[in-house]
Amino acid sequence: MNSTSADDPIRVTVKLGTELRAKVPQFEGGEGQVELPPGASVRDLMAQLGIPEGEVNLIYRDFKPVVPEAELEDGSRVALFPPNFIHFSQFYLKRGE
């Protein structure tokens, strides 16, 4: 019987955009999994991957935009994009101005 404890690490799937991929070469195609302690934040994840916060412009957790302080849960999906990445929603917002 498998039992989990509150001290068990959480596993998070991470997708990296463009040049952030070079910072984590062990991620094939810019995607991989990371184990973190319970209660870890996106900021903790970035630190573990060696990605400085200033090199990330957009953060998504489970397909929704979040801030670096956002807490992660077991099974969370996180996408990190650099400042030169323009998300399609930013493109359309700028066109409408």
C-alpha positions in Angstrom: 0.0 0.0 0.0 1.4 3.4 -1.0 1.0 6.2 1.4 2.1 9.7 1.1 3.3 12.0 3.8 3.2 15.8 4.1 7.0 15.6 3.9 7.1 13.8 0.6 8.4 15.9 -2.3 6.1 17.2 -4.9 6.7 16.6 -8.6 6.2 19.4 -11.1 6.3 19.4 -14.9 8.2 22.4 -16.3 8.2 23.8 -19.9 10.8 26.4 -20.8 10.5 28.9 -23.6 13.2 29.7 -26.1 16.6 30.7 -24.6 15.6 29.5 -21.1 16.0 26.0 -22.5 19.8 26.4 -22.6 19.9 27.0 -18.9 18.5 23.5 -18.2 20.0 21.3 -20.9 18.9 18.1 -19.2 15.3 19.0 -20.2 14.7 17.4 -23.6 12.9 19.8 -25.9 12.7 22.3 -23.0 10.4 20.1 -20.9 11.1 18.0 -17.8 10.1 17.2 -14.2 11.5 18.6 -11.0 11.0 17.4 -7.4 10.5 20.1 -4.8 9.7 20.2 -1.1 6.0 20.7 -0.2 5.0 24.3 -0.1 7.6 25.3 -2.7 6.8 28.3 -4.9 7.6 29.1 -8.5 10.5 31.2 -7.3 11.9 28.1 -5.5 11.5 26.2 -8.7 13.4 28.8 -10.7 16.2 28.9 -8.1 16.5 25.1 -8.2 16.8 25.3 -12.0 19.3 28.1 -11.9 17.1 30.6 -13.7 17.3 34.1 -12.4 13.9 35.8 -11.8 14.9 38.7 -14.1 15.2 36.3 -17.0 11.5 35.3 -16.8 8.7 37.5 -18.1 5.7 35.2 -18.1 4.9 32.4 -15.7 2.0 30.0 -16.1 0.9 27.4 -13.6 -1.7 25.0 -14.8 -2.4 27.2 -17.9 -3.1 30.3 -15.8 -0.7 33.3 -15.3 0.8 33.5 -11.9 3.5 35.5 -9.9 6.8 34.0 -8.7 5.3 33.6 -5.2 2.6 31.2 -6.4 2.7 28.0 -4.5 3.1 24.7 -6.4 1.3 21.4 -5.8 2.1 17.9 -6.7 1.3 17.5 -10.4 1.5 21.2 -11.2 2.5 22.2 -14.8 4.6 25.3 -15.0 5.7 27.2 -18.1 8.4 29.9 -17.9 9.0 32.4 -20.8 11.8 35.0 -21.2 11.3 38.7 -21.6 11.6 38.6 -25.4 8.8 36.1 -25.7 5.5 37.7 -26.9 2.5 35.8 -25.9 -0.4 35.9 -28.4 -2.6 37.8 -26.0 0.0 40.5 -25.6 0.1 40.8 -29.4 -3.6 41.3 -29.7 -3.8 43.7 -26.8 -1.1 45.9 -28.4 -2.8 45.8 -31.8 -6.0 47.1 -30.3 -4.4 50.2 -28.9 
